[in-house]
Amino acid sequence: MKYSFYVYLAVMAGVTYLIRMLPLVLVRKKIRNRYLLSFLYYIPYAVLSVMTIPAIFYATSYRLSAAVGFVTAVILSFFRQSLVKVAAFSCAATLAAELVLRYLI
């Protein structure tokens, strides 16, 4: 059992290395396919969304307060507000919703 941590760590390091190394080794030419380029362009946004959205809803005591903060952030982002303003107002909305929900429940 003691060495299982090191095995897990080695496997994770190997997988991370292979994911970064294989495209460099296997693809020698410049990619010209516009559909593949479009797919590769949107990968970082998709991965960031998949990691961030669940974390938003599990970071608070009540999912409703998380939803209030999320909706606030989406609305402010839609109107092209600055990142600092979006973060500040969504945090404030989440805090206000948490306080209200704790008072009501």
C-alpha positions in Angstrom: 0.0 0.0 0.0 2.8 2.4 0.8 4.2 2.3 -2.8 0.8 2.7 -4.5 1.2 6.5 -4.2 4.4 6.4 -6.2 2.8 4.1 -8.8 -0.1 6.5 -9.3 2.3 9.5 -9.5 4.4 7.7 -12.1 1.4 6.7 -14.2 0.0 10.3 -14.1 3.4 11.7 -15.1 3.7 9.2 -17.9 0.2 10.0 -19.3 0.8 13.7 -19.1 4.1 13.3 -20.9 2.6 11.1 -23.6 -0.3 13.5 -24.2 2.2 16.4 -24.8 4.8 14.4 -26.7 2.8 12.3 -29.1 1.4 15.1 -31.3 4.9 16.6 -31.7 6.3 13.2 -32.8 3.4 12.0 -34.9 2.5 15.2 -36.7 5.4 16.6 -38.7 3.6 18.8 -41.2 1.7 21.9 -40.6 -2.1 21.2 -40.1 -4.1 22.7 -43.0 -7.5 21.1 -42.5 -9.7 23.9 -41.4 -12.2 21.7 -39.5 -9.3 20.2 -37.5 -7.9 23.6 -36.8 -11.3 24.9 -35.7 -11.6 21.9 -33.4 -8.2 22.4 -31.9 -8.9 26.2 -31.5 -11.9 25.5 -29.2 -10.4 22.7 -27.1 -9.0 25.0 -24.4 -12.4 26.8 -23.9 -14.2 23.5 -23.7 -11.8 22.0 -21.2 -11.8 25.1 -19.1 -15.7 25.1 -19.1 -15.8 21.4 -18.1 -13.5 22.0 -15.2 -15.0 25.3 -14.0 -18.8 24.9 -14.2 -19.0 21.9 -11.8 -16.7 23.6 -9.4 -19.0 26.6 -9.3 -21.9 24.6 -8.1 -20.0 22.6 -5.4 -18.1 25.6 -3.9 -21.0 27.0 -1.9 -23.3 25.6 0.8 -26.4 26.0 -1.3 -26.6 25.3 -5.0 -29.1 28.0 -5.4 -26.6 30.6 -4.3 -24.1 29.2 -6.7 -26.7 29.5 -9.5 -27.3 33.1 -8.6 -23.6 33.9 -8.8 -23.3 32.0 -12.1 -26.3 33.7 -13.7 -24.9 37.1 -12.5 -21.5 36.3 -14.2 -23.2 35.1 -17.4 -25.3 38.3 -17.6 -22.4 40.6 -17.0 -20.2 38.7 -19.4 -22.9 38.9 -22.0 -22.8 42.7 -21.7 -19.0 42.7 -22.1 -18.1 43.9 -18.6 -14.5 43.6 -17.4 -13.3 40.4 -15.8 -12.8 42.1 -12.4 -16.3 43.5 -12.4 -17.8 40.1 -13.4 -15.9 38.4 -10.6 -16.7 41.0 -8.0 -20.4 41.2 -8.7 -20.8 37.4 -9.0 -19.0 36.9 -5.7 -21.2 39.6 -4.1 -24.4 38.0 -5.5 -23.3 34.6 -4.3 -22.6 36.0 -0.8 -25.9 37.8 -0.7 -27.8 34.7 -1.7 -25.9 32.6 0.9 -26.8 35.1 3.6 -30.5 35.2 2.6 -30.7 31.4 2.3 -29.1 30.9 5.7 -31.6 33.3 7.2 -34.5 31.6 5.5 -33.5 28.0 6.1 
